[in-house]
Amino acid sequence: MQQSGITISGSNVSLNFNESFKNLATYFFYFDNSYFIFTGKGGKNQNIMSFQKSILISYQSNDLKYPQLFAQYSFSKQRLSDEAYAIIKTNENYTNQELGPSPNFKL
C-alpha cells in the first residue's frame, strides 16, 4: 500500500490494526459514548453496538467477526461485563431498556 509517497507494508497495516483493536477494546469505557459503526456494505452505515461508558446500550446481530473478537478480548481484560459479553457472544439484537439509544446520535 502506498499513501503520499510512503510505502506501508502489509505487515505494518496488520500490526497497526491489531494494536488499535487492543486499545479500543481496553479503553472504550473511558468515553461517554462509543459507537461501533459498520460501513462496509451497500453504502449504508449500520450501528452494530453502542456503549455509554462501559454499559452496553444496544447491539445489532450481524455476521461480522469484529464484535465477537472485541467481546472476547475486552472481557478477558475485565473491561466488559458478564451481561454485555453474553449478549454479544449470543449475537442477538439488544436494546438497554433503561438507557435506550442515545438521543443525540444519528446515523
N, C-alpha and C positions, 0 to 999 in steps of 0.2 A: 504494500500500500504506500502511495506517495501523496503527501499533502504539503503544499507550499514549498516544494523542493526538498523536503526532508523525507528520507526513506524510513518507513516504520515496518519492522519485520513482523511476521505473523505471530511469532512467539512473544514479542513485546505487546501486541494488541491483546493477546490472551492473558498475559501477566497483568496488564492494566485492568482488564475486565474483572479478573478474579480478585484482585486487591480492592477494586471499587465495590464489588459484590460483598466482600467480607466487611468493609467499612460500613456499608449501608445496612447490612443485617445486624451489625453490632451496635450501631449508634442511631438508628432511625427514631428511637423513642425520645431523643433529645428535642425533636421538632414538635411544635404544637400540633401540626397535621402533616401526615405523609400520605402521598397518593402514588400508587403503582399503576401507571397507565401503559397499556399495550397499544402500540401504534403501527403494528406490522401487517395488517390485512385490510385491503379494500379502501384505504384512505379514511377509515372511521376509527377514531380512538375509543378505547374501552377501559374503564376504571376497573381493574382487576381486584385490587384491595386497597383499603384506606385505614389509617390509624389516627387516633387522637392520642398523642404521646405514645404510650405502649398498649393502649386499648384498641382492639380490632373493632372498627366501625362497620365495615362492610367487606364482603368477599363475593366475587362472582366466579362461579365454576368455569373451568377452562381446560384446554388441552396443553397448556404450557408447562414446561419443566421448571422454569424460574421460580414461581411461587412455592412449589414443593421444596426445592433446594433452599430457598430463603427460609422457610419454616424450619426445616431440619437444622440448618446452620445456626439460626438465631436461637432456637430452642436449646441447642447444645451449649450455647454460650449464656444460657439463662437470661435471655433478653425477651423471650416470647412466653406468654402464659400457657399453662396446660390447655386451657379452653381455646385460645387462639390457634395453638398448634393443632389441636384435634379438628377444628373447623377447616383449616387449610388442608390438612392431610386427607380429610374425607372428601374434599373438593366439592362441597355443596354450597349453594347460594346462602348468604347470611347477611342480615342487617341487624345491628345492635338496636334493640327496641327502645332502650333508654336514651341513647345519644343520637341515633339516627344519622343520616348523611349530613355532611357539613352544608349549611345553607349558603355559604359563600363560594362553594366550589361549583363551577360549571365546566362541563367537558366540551 
